[in-house]
Amino acid sequence: MENYEDNSEMKNDVDHAFNILSKLNDKRIFKIFKLRYLNKGERLTWKQIAEKFSLTPQTIINLHTKGRRILKKKMKKNMKINLT
């Protein structure tokens, strides 16, 4: 699999996504995405992330899902602006 840093377009998308996440009121979502996707080494499991926050794995999954929904909405909105 190609490293996202080798692909500038993909890197821009990732940077944009993390920029959106960093501005959310619930800072846990940004931290969850960082731990899940930008952690060096193997990807952390939901259980491992949950332990860092003293939350249940299901709560972490729910926060991640909320973040994905927000990203999907904001990225889609951004694309419409860029295309018109």
N, C-alpha and C positions, 0 to 999 in steps of 0.2 A: 504494500500500500504506500502511496506517495505521501511524504511528509507535507503537511499544509504549508510549511514555511518555504517550500520549494516552488509553490504555485502562488504568484502574487495576487491573482484574482480571488482564489480561495482564502488567502490570508486576509484580504480586505473584508471578505464576508464574515470571517471569524472575528476579526477585530470589531466590525460593525455590530455583530451579535453580542459580543461581550460588553461593548459600550452601552447598548440598550439595557442589558442586564444590570450593569453597574449603577444605572440611574433609577432602578426600581426601589420603592419604599422598603420592601422586604429584602434586606441585604443577604439573607440566608440563601436566596435563589442564586445570586451571583456566585457565592462561595461554593454552593453545591456543584454548579457547572464547572467552576475552576477545578475543584477536587476530582470531578468525574472525567473531565476531558483534557485538562492541562497538567495533570499530575505526571511527574517523571516516573517511568517504570510502568508496571502493570496498572490497568484501570482499576480503581477502587470499586468494591462492591457497594450496593446500597447499605448493607449492614455496617461496613467499615465507615462509610460517611456518616451514618446515623449515630454511631458511637462518638464521633468527633463533636456532634451537636447535642448529644444526650437526648436524642429523639428516636422514634421508632423508624424502621426502614420504610414503612408505608407512608409516614409523614414526609420523609425525604422524597419518595417517589411522587407524592402528591405535589410537593413544591416544584419538583423538576417538571412535572406535567404542566403546571401553571406557567412556568418559565417558557416552556416550548410553545404553549398557546400564545403567549405574549409575543414571542419572537416571530411566530408564523404571521400574526396579524401585522406587526410593525414592519417586518421585512417585505411582506406583500404590499403594504401601503407605500413603502419606500420605492419599490419597483415600479408601481403605477406612476409615481411622480417622475421617476427617471425616464419613463417611456413616453411621456406626453410632452 
